[in-house]
Amino acid sequence: MAFASDILFSIDTALQQKGGVNSEAIIINKTLVYNDSSIQLLKNTTGSLDVILPAVKDGVYFWVKSKASSSSNIIVKDPDGGTIATLGAGNAVLVVSDGVAWWDVITG
């Protein structure tokens, strides 16, 4: 559902999303659910691990960043196992869902 209005508003303070950031070390594959934080700062030092996104839902997004300082990759995958992005040390991806698929919007 789209919002349409000619009325503009401003917010005079920074927005804060309670529980919006998760910072953790992972040693096994991680499957995200919609109750998880939308920003995932993950440290992987055990070799290549997967971050599996939940089922598609229009307008949902996740930022996933690899905090590793080694060559241990984090592979972001859709629920069917398709690779969306492979993150080396220090790289991140913004993934969004249009209700049909997951898309990598920004990677770097």
N, C-alpha and C positions, 0 to 999 in steps of 0.2 A: 504494500500500500504506500503510495507516494503522498507526501505532504505538500500542499500548495497554499501559499499565503503571500499577500503583498506586505504584510506587517513584518518589519525587521526588529530584532532585539539584540542586545549586547549583554555580555557577561563580563563583569568588572573584576573577576578573580580567575585564577587558574582552575581548571576542572581537575577533580581527583576521583579516580575510579577505585573504590575500595576493593582491595584484593585483586587489583588489575595487573600486578606484576608477580610472576613466580620465578625465583632464582634458585636453581638446584643442580646438584651433580647427578647425572644418570649413569647407571651401570647396566641397565637393560633397556629394551625398546620401550618407548612411552606412547601410550594411546591417549589422545586428548578427548575430553568430553566438554559439553557446552558450559558446565559449571567451572571449568578451569579458567585461569587467568588468561586474558587475551594477549598478554606479553609474556613469552617464555624465554628466559635467559638460562641456557642449559650448558653445563660443562660435562663433556664426554672425554674420558681418558682411557677407555677400554676397547678401542677399535671402532669400526663403523657401526652406528646404531640408528634405528628408525624412530621418527616421530610420526605417528599415524593420526591423521585428521579425522574428526567425526563425520557423520553423514552430512551431505550438503544441506544448507539452509540459507535462503536468500538474505544477503546483507551481513553475514557473519564474517569475522576476520580474526586472524592470529598473526602476531609477529613472533618469529622464532629466530633466536640468535645463538650461535655457537660461541661459548665463552672459553673453549678449550685453547690451550697454547700449543697443543701437539697436532699431529696429523690425523687425529681421530675425527672422522666426518660424522655429521648428522644428516641423515637423508629424510626429507619431509615427503610423506606419501599420502595419497588419498585413501579412503577406506577400502578400495579395491586393490591396493598395492601398487598403483601407478606412481612413479616418481614425479614430484612437483619441483623439488630443488635439492641439490646436494650442497651442504654447507661445510666449508673448511673452517679452520680456526679463525675466529673473528668475523665471519660472515653472517649475514642475516637475510631473512626473506619476509615480506608481507604477503600473506595468502588470503584471498577473499573468495567467498562463495556467491555465485549468482543464482543459487537454487537448483542448478543443473550440474555444475562442476566446480572444482577448486581451481583457482588461477593464481599464479605468482605475478604480483603487480610490481614489486620492487625487490630486486635481489642484488646483494653486493657485500 
